[in-house]
Amino acid sequence: MPARTGKDYLAGLREQRREIYLGGQRVEDVTAFPGLANGARSVAALYDMQHDPALRDEMTYTSPTTGQRVGLSFITPKTTDDLARRRVMMSHWAHTSFGMMGRTPDFLNTSLMAMAGAGDYFAQNRPEFRQNIIDYYEYVREHDLVLTHTLVNLQRNRAAPGTPLDDRTEVALSVIRESDEGIVVRGPRVLATLGPLADEIAVYPARSHRLPGTALDRYAFAFAIPCGAPGLRFLCRESYDLGRSRFDHPLGSRFEEMDAIVFFDDVLVPWKRVFLYGDTELCNNLAMATNQYAHSGHQVVTKNVAKCEFVVGLANLVVKTLGSESAPHVQVMLAELIEDLEITKALLCAAEVHATLDRWGVMCPARAPITVARNLFIRMYPRMAEIIQLLGSSSLMALPGEADFSGPLGRKIEEYLETDTANARDRVQLFHLAWDVACSAFGSRQVLYERFFQGDWMRNATLLYSTYDVEPLMQQVRRFMMGRS
Ligand SMILES: Cc1cc2nc3c(=O)[nH]c(=O)nc-3n(C[C@H](O)[C@H](O)[C@H](O)COP(=O)(O)OP(=O)(O)OC[C@H]3O[C@@H](n4cnc5c(N)ncnc54)[C@H](O)[C@@H]3O)c2cc1C
């Protein structure tokens, strides 16, 4: 099957029966359910872009196995040009939501490609796992499926990090039995962003949450199954698409990608869908050894550039509307946003310029700039939202709804809320957007997402420190002290 259209994607969601719960109810059809349907429509629009004649060549490439046009985020890059093409494609998708949908399908398409490209890594566990991951990647690519993933175990207690994965643990996802058909897993995982809107769910270890060396075999695995697999249940948080107009909730009404807890109630994972099992070390090293982290990072940083651009544009419109742009401290904040954008762009560029063929023969974005860009954004984005609050001030709250313009106070709103540069309606519309970035539940979730979706800042900083080669730098200093340079 070639790259899907939005219609194909929505039909796929309707065809696969799955157990999704939201607000105490079972969701029968996510494509029609209030709070989820608009997010599904936004994902569908991404798929339609693959068939836009003006974009087709930038969005798709020729499948190496079927000769059909398939999504370009699946490409196995062999050259830096391939990386640049992939970035252009991902940038098109990122700009549709200005990075507010972090989990456009390219995020996991690049991850899956990296794992399949490094198939021999999985063969070290069991020879057949190599073909399993390659077959799965090709299946997802040729059917143009949407994946979600859930990597983190719930924990009863965080006081003693790394110790719980033994027989005393009852809340981590684990294998409860094996049979000729496959492994059977039981337990919960957090979170699955896009879970209710995905076709398949991948489960593998988080780079940031290493399994302790003492972890039993049954906690160490990587697999993927359809979201409709019997026994799989998704429990959504409340939706931040409150059914309001695009004027009132410009982001929440379009880009709700939803996060869910996933319960696995004795779910059978067929052997063909098992990629790792029972090897703690291979599980712990998967993300770095296969370069999954660098390839998904290529998507993350591309998305971050779109998000930075959007916030720079928004912040400048805010100050121009308020007439505050000549205040020095306002300019300092605007400059900070520009710095964030330019640093993020430069790191993305550096990752491509310094890309190298990895040991698996895949062109891999340079790891250090990708990692630094990912880590920095954990701090940058909360500050960006804060700057929007600081620049917007009471205008983020002096905010009539769309309906108020035609209500009894409409004339007063028109008269008193205009500024020297904007009429009342334009001002209010702009500040609804700023509010959805910096104040609404949707905006707060964006901040939390950027803080945590790739692991907490401390673990990420520690991982960067422990993998960065500082030896040559220390040598330079030693040589200087010995008077040799
Ligand atoms: C909006 C959102 C979407 C997400 N989407 C996904 C998804 O699609 N798939 C997925 O797999 N995961 C997802 N996550 C989960 C994400 O991977 C985790 O939140 C993240 O790895 C942190 O784990 P945790 O939430 O268990 O918090 P913890 O790691 O337990 O951290 C909680 C707090 O305790 C501190 N802490 C506790 N123990 C330690 C420790 N040992 N070392 C360092 N600090 C510690 C942390 O610094 C933090 O302040 C998402 C999270 C959010 C917020």
The ligand as a MOL file (V3000), in Angstrom:
LIG
                    3D

  0  0  0     0  0            999 V3000
M  V30 BEGIN CTAB
M  V30 COUNTS 53 58 0 0 0
M  V30 BEGIN ATOM
M  V30 1 C 3.1020 15.1720 28.4920 0
M  V30 2 C 3.9310 13.9230 28.6160 0
M  V30 3 C 3.9240 13.0020 27.5800 0
M  V30 4 C 4.6560 11.8280 27.6820 0
M  V30 5 N 4.6080 10.9150 26.6660 0
M  V30 6 C 5.2530 9.7480 26.7710 0
M  V30 7 C 5.1840 8.7540 25.7430 0
M  V30 8 O 4.5400 8.9290 24.7220 0
M  V30 9 N 5.8340 7.5920 25.9310 0
M  V30 10 C 6.5550 7.3400 27.0670 0
M  V30 11 O 7.1250 6.2700 27.1720 0
M  V30 12 N 6.6360 8.2410 28.0520 0
M  V30 13 C 5.9980 9.4330 27.9450 0
M  V30 14 N 6.0610 10.3360 28.9590 0
M  V30 15 C 6.6880 9.9240 30.2250 0
M  V30 16 C 8.1010 10.3900 30.3420 0
M  V30 17 O 8.9360 9.4800 29.6870 0
M  V30 18 C 8.4100 10.4530 31.8390 0
M  V30 19 O 7.5920 11.4510 32.3960 0
M  V30 20 C 9.8430 10.8030 32.1020 0
M  V30 21 O 10.7010 9.8190 31.6240 0
M  V30 22 C 10.0800 10.9760 33.6080 0
M  V30 23 O 9.6490 9.8270 34.2940 0
M  V30 24 P 8.5760 9.9250 35.4500 0
M  V30 25 O 7.4070 10.7110 34.9400 0
M  V30 26 O 8.3260 8.5450 35.9340 0
M  V30 27 O 9.1790 10.7920 36.5490 0
M  V30 28 P 10.4350 10.4760 37.4630 0
M  V30 29 O 11.5690 10.0700 36.6220 0
M  V30 30 O 10.0720 9.5490 38.5240 0
M  V30 31 O 10.6930 11.8800 38.0330 0
M  V30 32 C 9.7850 12.5330 38.9400 0
M  V30 33 C 10.5650 13.5240 39.7240 0
M  V30 34 O 11.4550 12.8430 40.6030 0
M  V30 35 C 12.8100 13.0930 40.2110 0
M  V30 36 N 13.4130 11.7490 40.2320 0
M  V30 37 C 12.8990 10.6470 40.7680 0
M  V30 38 N 13.7140 9.5970 40.6490 0
M  V30 39 C 14.7660 10.0290 40.0120 0
M  V30 40 C 15.9590 9.4160 39.5810 0
M  V30 41 N 16.2390 8.1530 39.8340 0
M  V30 42 N 16.8210 10.1520 38.9080 0
M  V30 43 C 16.5440 11.4310 38.6440 0
M  V30 44 N 15.4450 12.0620 39.0570 0
M  V30 45 C 14.5590 11.3830 39.7290 0
M  V30 46 C 12.7410 13.7460 38.8250 0
M  V30 47 O 13.7940 14.6690 38.5970 0
M  V30 48 C 11.4140 14.4550 38.8600 0
M  V30 49 O 11.5070 15.6760 39.5020 0
M  V30 50 C 5.3920 11.5490 28.8570 0
M  V30 51 C 5.4080 12.4890 29.8920 0
M  V30 52 C 4.6950 13.6630 29.7870 0
M  V30 53 C 4.7280 14.6220 30.9390 0
M  V30 END ATOM
M  V30 BEGIN BOND
M  V30 1 1 1 2
M  V30 2 1 2 3
M  V30 3 2 2 52
M  V30 4 2 3 4
M  V30 5 1 4 5
M  V30 6 1 4 50
M  V30 7 2 5 6
M  V30 8 1 6 7
M  V30 9 1 6 13
M  V30 10 2 7 8
M  V30 11 1 7 9
M  V30 12 1 9 10
M  V30 13 2 10 11
M  V30 14 1 10 12
M  V30 15 2 12 13
M  V30 16 1 13 14
M  V30 17 1 14 15
M  V30 18 1 14 50
M  V30 19 1 15 16
M  V30 20 1 16 17
M  V30 21 1 16 18
M  V30 22 1 18 19
M  V30 23 1 18 20
M  V30 24 1 20 21
M  V30 25 1 20 22
M  V30 26 1 22 23
M  V30 27 1 23 24
M  V30 28 2 24 25
M  V30 29 1 24 26
M  V30 30 1 24 27
M  V30 31 1 27 28
M  V30 32 2 28 29
M  V30 33 1 28 30
M  V30 34 1 28 31
M  V30 35 1 31 32
M  V30 36 1 32 33
M  V30 37 1 33 34
M  V30 38 1 33 48
M  V30 39 1 34 35
M  V30 40 1 35 36
M  V30 41 1 35 46
M  V30 42 1 36 37
M  V30 43 1 36 45
M  V30 44 2 37 38
M  V30 45 1 38 39
M  V30 46 1 39 40
M  V30 47 2 39 45
M  V30 48 1 40 41
M  V30 49 2 40 42
M  V30 50 1 42 43
M  V30 51 2 43 44
M  V30 52 1 44 45
M  V30 53 1 46 47
M  V30 54 1 46 48
M  V30 55 1 48 49
M  V30 56 2 50 51
M  V30 57 1 51 52
M  V30 58 1 52 53
M  V30 END BOND
M  V30 END CTAB
M  END
